[in-house]
Amino acid sequence: MSDRALSVAAAPRGRTATRSAGERARSEAMSLSAINRRRRRTDIVSQVLLTIFVLLFMVPLIWMVSTSLKPGAEVFASPPSLLGSEIRWQNYADVWSYVPFGTYMLNGAIVSVLGTLLVVVTSVLSAYAFSRLRFRGRDGIFFVFLGTLMVPQEVVVIPMFLFMTQLGWVDSYQALIVPWAFTAFGSFLLRQAMLSVPMELEEAGKLDGASHLRILLGIIVPVVKPTIAVLVVFTFINYWNSFLWPLIVINDPSYATVPLGLNNFLGQGGKQWQLIMAASTISMIPTAGLAILLQRYLVKGIALSSGLGGK
């Protein structure tokens, strides 16, 4: 067969192959377009749901701030309005004279800062022991320790109060700080983060003659710093917002914290809701400020501690 005949016979096959390639390309383009449309619809639905959840969360906060700026007579005005007839910044000044709110804020700061520092220290040390050290019964002890998370606080407050009474710690900062300074949550959170640290880093430190403490502070802690930031935020908020335990163990107003102080607003010559809302707004500033300050660590820290694998 001549070369011309061969080329004529091959031409239809070439055109067929070209058509098949073109059809496959169009089919893939249509599939990608369909996937992109579904993805856009999913993104739109997700954004709508997130917007709804944000609004549900923000509306009470907005109403709290709005009420804190209203005159007392307009707090329960009908129909309700977001803004009163005047903006009363004086409510925020009255908070400090209506009750010793400055004392409550100072006590809350002392308890929250010292308690958070103590929790971080104990959690770092216990997490290192449970994640890096080898000793008999390590995993069993850890799971028993972890099981304390399932015990409600209400179950232990009475025995803890009796213990504080025997120690003579009632009406003291120690009673507010020490009982909750050894938390299984902090140990678990940091243990999971430490398990993700490569063993090669620790082995390199040992080859250089580093002690366990130097390895912990010089190698492990810098790597898990984002998770420590998460623990700092959670612990500070828990101490700052704690109400039940201070209510039981504190009788002296000079040791009262912010939640107890807010409760005192309800018994001072009637319920001054505009002052209660102003005090609540002020009390949110430290926790919100801390969360904003450490926000760049929070997501990274949670992701670092979410892995369940380990050595």
PyMOL commands that set and color helices and strands:
alter all, ss='L'
color gray80, all
select helices_A, chain A and resi 3-68+72-74+90-98+101-132+138-150+153-167+173-180+184-195+199-207+212-223+225-241+244-249+253-255+258-267+273-293+295-305
alter helices_A, ss='H'
color red, helices_A
deselect
rebuild
show_as cartoon
